[in-house]
Amino acid sequence: MSRADAEVVLDTLISFAARDLAADDPRRDLITAGHEVAAMFNELRAAAYASLVARDLADQMAADERLDRALAACEPEGPHEPV
């Protein structure tokens, strides 16, 4: 199974789990967080790939800035959050 297939399966499983929960179920927050983590991972992977395949200095600089933003999005927002 490729990474793209695994991502589709994961997204589908998260969506099915959300479908079966009531609107006021507190576990919905976990489903939302799962989608957010998956989106951050996808952006991080895409940014790293863009940095690897950059063909010239301008592309490399833009890709590295994208990668920096993606990595920063993975950092905890406050001191109370675990790393």
C-alpha angles and dihedrals in degrees: 000000000000124000090253091054091048090051091051091049092048093048091048092050091049090049093049091049090051092048092060096050124090116246092251096044110125090218088073087078088061090051091051091048089050091055091048093050091048091050092049091049092049092051092046092051093046092048092050091050091049089052091052096050099041110134103198140019095267092051091046093051092048091047092048091051089051090049091049090053092048092050091047090054088059093057119100114264095223142013092261094065120089118243 
